[in-house]
């Protein structure tokens, strides 16, 4: 598999995930964004649910500050919370506002079952597990969107109405943030598991965390398509 470089740990997790990773990053929903064929109703349904998802996702990254062992880990986690709350969610608000859906309505939206399953899984990883459990559960969303954004920016139809969404995840700001997160995870893994983490008895557990979160991403796209 090829894609942006977000560090050694992510590359290992992605390679270990196999088919679910491709199902996630090349899902019909994603391809609809790329060629512009995704129904607008599906996109708005997805945005509303993703707004609620990002609220919980920001809370999960806040747990990263609590679970951190170093100042750098704290800084990266806190910076990610800021990026989610004050930047990424803005796209959702602006797009939905143009369709007559205000931010208060987004915040109060009822969660679909797929959203509940995914957000609570990630929160549980942070509450019940340690820092690496949390990072393994958070990684598919962060790096997957970066990979998707990069690919779609290079291959999307010129007239796709979803160019703003694509650019959000393809731009230098998001890509730079993901590179920083990937480096932080690499350092955190080496600090806790040594230079060859795959030899650790913990590695299969972390891989399973990553794999489950990836499958939940696939289900999230399925939910979006159902919005049509």
C-alpha positions as CSV (number, residue, x, y, z in Angstrom):
1,X,0.0,0.0,0.0
2,X,1.1,3.5,-0.7
3,X,0.2,6.9,0.8
4,X,1.5,9.8,2.8
5,X,4.2,9.1,5.3
6,X,2.9,9.4,8.8
7,X,5.5,7.4,10.6
8,X,6.7,3.8,11.1
9,X,4.0,2.8,13.5
10,X,1.1,3.8,11.3
11,X,2.8,2.1,8.3
12,X,2.9,-1.1,10.3
13,X,-0.7,-0.8,11.5
14,X,-1.9,0.0,8.0
15,X,-0.1,-3.0,6.5
16,X,-1.4,-5.3,9.2
17,X,-5.0,-4.2,8.7
18,X,-5.2,-5.5,5.1
19,X,-8.5,-5.4,3.3
20,X,-10.5,-3.3,5.8
21,X,-8.1,-0.4,5.2
22,X,-8.8,-0.4,1.5
23,X,-12.5,-0.8,2.1
24,X,-12.3,2.3,4.3
25,X,-10.1,4.5,2.1
26,X,-11.7,3.5,-1.2
27,X,-15.3,3.2,0.0
28,X,-18.2,4.0,-2.4
29,X,-18.8,7.2,-0.3
30,X,-15.2,8.3,-0.8
31,X,-15.4,7.6,-4.5
32,X,-18.6,9.6,-4.7
33,X,-16.8,12.5,-3.2
34,X,-14.1,12.1,-5.8
35,X,-16.3,12.0,-8.9
36,X,-19.0,14.2,-7.5
37,X,-21.7,11.5,-7.7
38,X,-22.4,11.4,-4.0
39,X,-26.0,12.5,-3.3
40,X,-26.1,15.8,-1.5
41,X,-28.5,14.3,1.1
42,X,-25.9,11.7,1.9
43,X,-23.2,14.3,2.3
44,X,-25.3,16.4,4.7
45,X,-26.3,13.4,6.7
46,X,-22.6,12.5,7.0
47,X,-21.6,16.0,8.0
48,X,-24.2,16.2,10.7
49,X,-23.1,12.9,12.2
50,X,-19.5,13.7,11.7
51,X,-19.9,16.9,13.6
52,X,-21.2,14.9,16.6
53,X,-18.4,12.4,16.1
54,X,-15.8,15.2,16.2
55,X,-17.2,16.4,19.5
56,X,-16.5,13.0,21.0
57,X,-13.3,12.7,19.1
58,X,-12.0,15.9,20.6
59,X,-12.9,14.6,24.1
60,X,-11.0,11.4,23.3
61,X,-7.9,13.4,22.3
62,X,-8.3,15.3,25.6
63,X,-7.9,12.0,27.3
64,X,-4.5,11.8,25.5
65,X,-3.4,14.8,27.6
66,X,-4.3,12.9,30.7
67,X,-2.6,9.7,29.6
68,X,0.5,11.4,28.3
69,X,3.9,10.7,29.9
70,X,5.9,13.5,28.2
71,X,5.4,17.2,27.5
72,X,5.6,16.6,23.8
73,X,2.8,14.1,24.0
74,X,0.7,16.6,25.9
75,X,1.4,19.4,23.3
76,X,0.5,17.2,20.3
77,X,-2.7,16.0,22.0
78,X,-3.8,19.5,23.1
79,X,-3.0,20.9,19.6
80,X,-5.1,18.3,18.0
81,X,-8.1,19.2,20.3
82,X,-7.7,22.8,19.2
83,X,-7.5,21.8,15.5
84,X,-10.7,19.7,15.8
85,X,-12.8,22.2,17.8
86,X,-11.7,25.4,16.3
87,X,-10.8,24.5,12.7
88,X,-12.0,21.1,11.3
89,X,-15.6,21.5,12.6
90,X,-15.9,24.9,10.9
91,X,-16.2,23.3,7.5
92,X,-19.2,21.3,8.8
93,X,-20.8,24.4,10.3
94,X,-20.4,26.4,7.1
95,X,-21.6,23.8,4.7
96,X,-24.6,22.9,6.8
97,X,-25.5,26.5,7.4
98,X,-25.7,27.0,3.6
99,X,-28.3,24.2,3.7
100,X,-30.3,25.8,6.5
101,X,-28.8,23.7,9.4
102,X,-27.4,25.8,12.2
103,X,-24.6,24.8,14.6
104,X,-27.0,24.3,17.5
105,X,-28.9,21.8,15.5
106,X,-25.7,20.0,14.6
107,X,-24.6,19.8,18.2
108,X,-28.0,18.4,19.3
109,X,-28.2,15.9,16.4
110,X,-29.2,12.4,17.4
111,X,-26.4,9.9,17.0
112,X,-26.8,7.0,14.6
113,X,-25.9,3.6,15.9
114,X,-22.7,3.5,13.8
115,X,-21.7,6.8,15.4
116,X,-22.4,5.6,18.9
117,X,-20.4,2.4,18.3
118,X,-17.4,4.2,17.0
119,X,-17.2,7.1,19.4
120,X,-17.8,5.0,22.5
121,X,-15.2,2.5,21.3
122,X,-12.6,5.2,21.0
123,X,-13.6,6.7,24.4
124,X,-13.4,3.3,26.0
125,X,-9.9,2.8,24.6
126,X,-8.9,6.0,26.3
127,X,-10.6,5.4,29.6
128,X,-9.9,1.7,30.0
129,X,-6.6,1.5,28.2
130,X,-3.3,3.4,28.3
131,X,-1.9,6.0,25.9
132,X,-1.0,3.5,23.2
133,X,-4.5,1.9,23.3
134,X,-6.0,5.4,22.7
135,X,-3.6,6.2,19.8
136,X,-4.3,2.9,18.1
137,X,-8.0,3.6,18.2
138,X,-7.6,7.3,17.1
139,X,-5.1,6.6,14.3
140,X,-7.4,5.3,11.5
141,X,-9.6,8.4,11.4
142,X,-6.7,10.9,11.6
143,X,-4.4,9.2,9.1
144,X,-7.1,7.7,6.9
145,X,-8.6,11.1,6.2
146,X,-5.2,12.4,5.4
147,X,-4.6,9.6,2.9
148,X,-8.0,10.0,1.4
149,X,-7.6,13.8,1.1
150,X,-4.2,13.4,-0.7
151,X,-5.5,10.8,-3.2
152,X,-8.7,12.7,-4.0
153,X,-6.9,16.0,-4.4
154,X,-4.8,14.4,-7.2
155,X,-7.6,12.4,-8.8
156,X,-11.0,14.1,-8.2
157,X,-13.1,15.3,-11.0
158,X,-12.6,19.1,-11.7
159,X,-16.3,19.8,-11.1
160,X,-16.9,17.7,-8.0
161,X,-18.9,19.8,-5.6
162,X,-16.9,18.3,-2.7
163,X,-13.7,20.1,-3.5
164,X,-13.7,22.1,-0.2
165,X,-14.0,18.9,1.8
166,X,-11.2,17.3,-0.1
167,X,-9.0,20.4,0.3
168,X,-9.5,20.4,4.1
169,X,-7.7,17.1,4.4
170,X,-5.2,17.5,1.6
171,X,-3.9,20.9,2.6
172,X,-0.5,21.5,4.1
173,X,-2.0,22.3,7.5
174,X,-3.7,19.0,8.0
175,X,-0.9,17.0,6.4
176,X,1.7,18.7,8.6
177,X,-0.4,18.0,11.7
178,X,-0.7,14.3,10.8
179,X,3.1,14.1,10.3
180,X,3.5,15.5,13.8
181,X,1.0,13.1,15.2
182,X,2.7,10.2,13.5
183,X,6.1,11.2,14.8
184,X,4.8,11.6,18.3
185,X,3.2,8.1,18.1
186,X,6.5,6.6,16.9
187,X,8.4,8.1,19.8
188,X,5.7,7.1,22.3
189,X,5.7,3.5,21.0
190,X,9.5,3.3,21.2
191,X,9.5,4.8,24.7
192,X,7.0,2.2,26.0
193,X,7.8,-0.9,23.9
194,X,11.3,-0.5,22.7
195,X,12.8,-0.2,19.2
196,X,11.0,-3.4,17.8
197,X,7.4,-3.0,19.0
198,X,6.2,-5.9,16.8
199,X,8.2,-8.3,19.0
200,X,6.2,-7.2,22.0
201,X,3.3,-9.3,23.4
202,X,1.2,-6.1,23.3
203,X,1.5,-5.5,19.6
204,X,-1.3,-7.8,18.4
205,X,-3.6,-6.1,20.9
206,X,-2.7,-2.6,19.5
207,X,-3.2,-3.9,16.0
208,X,-6.6,-5.2,16.9
209,X,-7.5,-1.8,18.3
210,X,-6.5,-0.2,15.0
211,X,-8.3,-2.9,12.9
212,X,-11.6,-2.4,14.9
213,X,-11.5,1.3,14.5
214,X,-10.9,0.9,10.8
215,X,-14.0,-1.4,10.4
216,X,-16.0,1.2,12.3
217,X,-14.8,3.8,9.8
218,X,-16.3,1.6,7.0
219,X,-19.6,1.4,8.9
220,X,-19.5,5.2,9.2
221,X,-19.3,5.6,5.4
222,X,-22.1,3.0,5.1
223,X,-24.2,5.2,7.4
224,X,-23.5,8.2,5.2
225,X,-24.7,6.4,2.0
226,X,-27.8,5.4,3.8
227,X,-28.6,9.1,4.2
228,X,-29.6,9.3,0.5
